[in-house]
């Protein structure tokens, strides 16, 4: 494909595989939360999205600071 990095977007649901690779390639990236798709209950959506944000924050902390 003949696309420029500044005109290309990668959409992903996993930070490690989709978003980090897109960032390394110089692409615009969009992180989505697939766990809340199709849920009708606002409470369940908020609960699952809050938990996934917490999990991503824990992952970032472990990656930046180190496990020990």
C-alpha positions in Angstrom: 0.0 0.0 0.0 1.2 3.5 -0.8 0.1 5.3 2.4 2.1 7.8 4.4 2.5 7.3 8.2 0.9 10.7 8.8 -2.2 9.6 6.9 -2.6 6.1 8.4 -4.5 5.0 11.5 -4.3 1.7 13.4 -7.3 0.8 15.6 -6.7 -1.9 18.2 -8.0 -3.4 21.3 -4.7 -4.5 22.8 -2.0 -2.1 23.8 0.9 -4.4 23.6 0.3 -5.7 20.1 -1.7 -3.1 18.3 -1.0 0.3 19.8 2.6 -0.1 20.7 3.5 -1.4 17.2 1.5 1.5 15.6 3.3 4.0 17.8 6.7 2.5 16.9 5.8 2.7 13.2 4.8 6.4 13.6 1.1 5.8 13.0 -1.9 7.4 14.6 -3.4 4.9 17.0 -6.8 4.4 18.5 -7.3 2.1 21.5 -10.8 0.7 21.8 -12.5 -1.3 24.6 -14.2 -4.3 23.0 -15.4 -5.7 26.4 -18.3 -3.2 26.6 -19.6 -3.7 23.0 -23.1 -5.0 23.0 -23.8 -4.5 26.7 -27.1 -2.8 27.4 -26.6 -2.0 31.0 -24.8 1.2 31.7 -23.7 -0.1 35.1 -22.0 -3.1 33.5 -20.4 -1.0 30.8 -19.0 1.4 33.4 -17.8 -1.5 35.6 -16.1 -3.4 32.8 -14.5 -0.2 31.3 -13.3 0.9 34.7 -11.7 -2.5 35.3 -10.0 -2.6 31.9 -8.6 1.0 32.5 -7.3 -0.2 35.9 -5.7 -3.3 34.3 -4.0 -1.1 31.6 -2.8 1.3 34.3 -1.3 -1.6 36.2 0.4 -2.9 33.0 1.8 0.6 32.2 3.2 0.9 35.8 4.8 -2.6 35.6 6.3 -1.8 32.2 7.6 1.6 33.2 8.8 0.9 36.7 9.6 -2.7 36.4 8.1 -5.6 38.2 10.4 -5.4 41.2 
